[in-house]
Amino acid sequence: MIIRYGYDFTLELYQPTPMVCLLTVHDERAADMVVPEAVITQPEVPTTTYRDMFGNTCRRFVAPAGAFQIWGDGTVRDEGVLDAWNRNAAEVPVGDLPDACLVYLVGSRYCETDRLSQTAWDLFGTVTPGWARVQAICDYVHNHIAFDYMGARATRTALEAWQEGIGVCRDYAHLAVTLCRCMNIPARYVNGYLGDFDEEIVSPADFCAWMEVWLDGGWVTFDPRNNRPRRGRIVVARGRDAADIPLINSFGPHTLNGFRVWTYDITDMPAPTPGADTAD
């Protein structure tokens, strides 16, 4: 597969505003790039990049007051295979985990392990450890939360998603991450592109969230929202939860007037252009 991906954000700013965006595809895909990711701003402003503590690429700039647009587009080669599936993958005892995994065992802004620990053990304490336990958590979250795009709330935590029973992909991921951590399984939040390859298109394209879990000495992809193997995932950023990897972090007020996201096989349709009215 040759996947074209990108985004187009339009903002209204009330004063010159420093911003940090995590919108660039992760460095791990550098060798797969067919067309390097281009980033355009209107009005044009200088931007710089740096790596955060999780290894994500962050783009830093100061946006002027008024209407502002940031547009990115790239093309990446992908093997087009489904997510790996290994029912025999085992949990790693906490005492044997690499130091870098330990941060993904504790609570974070949207993942209240202290509030959900007893619930997790009540639900999954007797489930076979390893892949089966993580899949049981994904099954539970997938069935417990009703997807409701109109009910999205940026401040909803894992506990609130569990209590309210509604959410979007980030809520599915936060709850599953939290329940895994409660069971002493390292889990981290992932944001990226996931096209509707082989799927019925039921809503406008958007960035997607899923999780990675440490099993058998490596990070394994799980997706409680879709709860089945998918192909064509493109990771943008990883962190403890969504607070670590916001798409746009503005140090001042702004209004989001619109955005669009595209992810498709390059043979399927013509490429979008900056400022075009047509959706992905």
N, C-alpha and C positions, 0 to 999 in steps of 0.2 A: 504494500500500500504506500502511496505517496499522499500524505495528509497536509492539506493547507489549513492553517489555524490563524486566529487573530481576534482582535477586539477593537471596539470604537466607543470611547466614553466621551460624553459631552457634559460639561459642568458650568455652573455659574458661580463666580467668585466675587466676594464683596470687597476684597482688599488683596494686595499681593500676598500669596500664601505658600509657604514651604510645603512640599509634598514628598512622600516616599511611596513608591508603587512596587508591588510584587506581582508583576505581570509577565515576566520573562521566563521562557521555558528553562527548566533546570539544566545545569551544565552537563549532566549525565547523558543528555541527548546530543551533545556537540558533534559527535562523529556521525550522527544520523542526519544532520542538517543538509537539505538540498538547496534551499535558498535561505541565507541567514536572516534572522528576524530583524525587520526594520521597524523603527519607532519614529513617528511623526507627531509633532505638536503644532497646534494652531491656536494662537500665535506661536511662532517658533521660539523656543527658549533653550538655553544650554542645559544638558543633563549629564550626570555622572552616575556611575554604578559602583556598588560595593557588595561584599558578601556579609550576610548576617551570621549570627552564632550557629545557625542550623545549616549554613552552606547555601542559602538561597540568594539569588541575584536581586538586589534592591536598586531601583532607579530613583535618583534624588534630583529635585529641581525646585524652582520657585515659579509658580504660575501667577501671571498678572491678573489684576482685577478685570471682571467682565466675563464674556463667554470664552471658554477654553475647551479644547479638544485634544485628547491623546489617543492615537491610533497605532496599532501594532499588527504586523502580519509576517508570517514565515511559513516555510514548507519543510516537512520532516519525513524521512523514510521510516516506515514502521513494518515490522515483520507480519503484522496482521493476525497474530495468533491470540487465542483466548488466554485470559489470566490463568496462571499455573494452578493446578489442583492436586494436592498431595494429602490424602486422608491419613497418612502415616506420620506426618510432621509432628514432632513432640515439643512439649513445653521445655524450657530450660529453667532449672531451679534458680531462684534469685541469687543464691550464693555463687553461681557459676556465670552469671550474666556479665557481659562487658560493661565497663564503667559508663560508657556512653549511653547504655540502655536505661540506666537507673532513673534518669529524669522523666522517662516515659512510663514510670510506675506510679508516680505521685499525682496528686490533684493539681489542677490548673484553673485558669479563669472560668472556662465553660465546662469543666469536667470535675464535678464535686464527688471525688471518691469517698470522702468521709460521710456524705449523706446517702450514698447508694451502696456502700460496702455490704451491709447486712442483706439487703435485697439481692445483691449479686450472688452471695453465698447461698441464700435460700433457693434461688432459681437454678444455679449452675454448679453448686458444690458437689453433687453426686454424678455429674456428667464426666465422661472419660476425658482426662486432661489432654491437651494438645489440639490438633485440628478440629476434632469433634466438639470440643468445648467452645472454641472460637466460632465455629459454624452455628452452634446452638445459640450463641449470643446474637449472631447476625440474624438468624431465623426469628428470634424473639423480637428484636428491634424492628425488623422488617414488618412483622405482623402487628406490632404494638402501636406504631406511628402511622397515621394516615397522611399521605403526601398532600400538601395544600400550599401551592405556590402563593396564593393570595394571603395565606396566613403566615408568611415568613416574618420573622422578627429578629433583628440583628442582635438583640441582647438575650435571646432565649438560651438557657443553659441546658445541660444534659438532664438535670433533675426536673426542670420545667417541661422539657420535651416528654419526659416519662410521665409526668403528672397530667399534662394537657393532651397527650396522645396525637398531636399533629405536628407537622414541621416540613422542612425541605431537606435536601441531601446533607447539609451541614449538621442538622439536628440528628439525623440518623447516625452520622459519623461520630458526633460528640457522645451520644448515648452509648454506642458500641465501644468506643475508646474507653469510656469511663468504666463500663462493666468489665472489660478485659483487665484494666489496671486493678480493679478491685479484686480480681482473681489472680493477681501477681503475674500477669502477662503484659510485657511492655507493648504499648500501642501508641502510634503517632498519627496525627491528623494530616491529610494530604489534600491539596487543592490543585486542580488542573483541568485539562480539556478531556472530554469523553464524547465523541461523536455518536450519532444514532445509527451506527453501522449495523445492518441487519435488524434494525429495530423500527417499530412504528413511531413516527414522529408525532408526539402528542402535545408539545409545548415549544415556545421559542427557545433557541439554544442559549445556554448559559455556562458559566464555569461550574464545575462539579466538585464534590467533596467525597472522599472515601477514607480508608484507613490502611495502615500497614502494621502488622503484628510480628513480633520476633518469635519465630519458631525454628527449631533445628539449626540455630546459628545464623539465621538470616532474616531479612524483612520480607514478609509475604503480604500480598495485596488481598484485602477483603472489602466488599462493598455492600454494606447493610441496606442501602437504598434500593439497589437493583437486585441484590442477593443472588446473583448468578454470574458466571464468568463472562466478561466482555472483552472486546478487542479495541485497539487503537487508543489506549490511555496515554496521555502526555502530561507528565508531572510538571507543575510550575513551582510549587513550594511545599515544604514539610515543616511541621512544628508541633508543639504540644497540643494546641487547639487553634481555632480561628483567630484568637487574639494575637498570636505570634505572626500570622501571615495574612494580614488584611490586603485585599487587592489594592486599595487606595487608602493611605493614611495621611490626612491633611491636618496641618497644624494651624487651623483656623476654620471658620464656617464655610460651607459650600452647599450648593444644591445640585443634585444629580438630575439633569434634564433628560437623560436617556443613555442607553448603552445597547450594543449588540455584540454577539459573539458568533464566530463561525468555525466549524470543524467539519471538513468533508474530504473525501477522496478527490484529488485534483482533477480527475477525469469526469467528475459528475456535473460540474457547473463552472462558469467563468469566475474569476477572482473578483472580490469586492474592491472598491477604491475608496480612498479617504473621503468622508463626507457624503457617500452615496446614500440614497434613501432606501434602496432595496435591502431587505434583511438577508441574513445568511442563507 
